[in-house]
Amino acid sequence: MITLYTANAPNGPKASIALEELGLDYEVRALQLSEDEQKQDWFLAKNPNHKIPVLEDDGQVIWESGAILLHLAEKYDEDGRILPKDPIRRMEAIQYAFFQAGGIGPNLGRLGGALRKEGEKNQEMIEIFGGEVSRLIGVLDHILSDGRDYLARDYSIGDIMHYPWLAIPLKLQMPQLTEHTKVVAWLERIAARPAVQRGMAVPG
C-alpha cells in the first residue's frame, strides 16, 4: 500500500503526477496546512521538516519531493516512463530535477511570499527574486532552444519537478515566463498529459 500525504501546495503534485504516470494505486491523505496539521506530532514523526509531500510505501517513509520521485522511478519504473534507462539521459533527468529543487522552487516561493506580504511590500526583495526567477526561466529556455520536447529529451522527473511550480506563473501570465515562448510550449506539452491532469487534481 502506498500512501501520499499531500496538500494544495506546489510540491504536492510532483508526487501525485509521478504516481499517476506510473499507474500506481495509492491512498491520499490530505493535510490542512492552514490549520498547521503538518506540525502535529504524528506528521513530524514522518517528516521532521514538517513539509509535504511525504510518501509511505510498504513501511518505508520518504520525504522531499525529489527523493520521492527517485524512489518511485527506481522501484516501479521498469519502462523508463519517468526516468530514462540510458545512463546519460538518466543523469540529465536527475540533474534537471535537482535544478528545480535548488533554483526555480525556492526563488518562486520567495517571490510569491514577497508579493503576498500584507502592508508595505519590500520592493527590493521583489526585484531580487523576480530577477532570479526570470534568469532561471531563461536557463530553461536556453536548454529547450535546440528543439527538444522535454528537458532530458525524454519526458522525466526533471519535467515533473518543474511543472507544478511553473504552472502558477503560466496561469497568471507573468512576463518573466510568457516572454520565453519555448518554455510556454514545453509547459503546455506537459499540461496536455492525462496523468499530469490527474496528478494536478490531487488532493482535490
Secondary structure as UniProt FT lines:
FT   STRAND          2..6
FT   TURN            10..11
FT   HELIX           12..21
FT   TURN            22..23
FT   STRAND          27..30
FT   HELIX           33..35
FT   HELIX           37..39
FT   HELIX           41..44
FT   TURN            45..46
FT   TURN            48..49
FT   STRAND          54..57
FT   TURN            58..59
FT   STRAND          60..63
FT   HELIX           65..76
FT   TURN            78..79
FT   HELIX           87..99
FT   HELIX           100..104
FT   HELIX           105..116
FT   HELIX           123..143
FT   HELIX           144..146
FT   TURN            151..152
FT   HELIX           157..171
FT   TURN            172..173
FT   HELIX           175..178
FT   HELIX           181..191
FT   HELIX           194..200
//
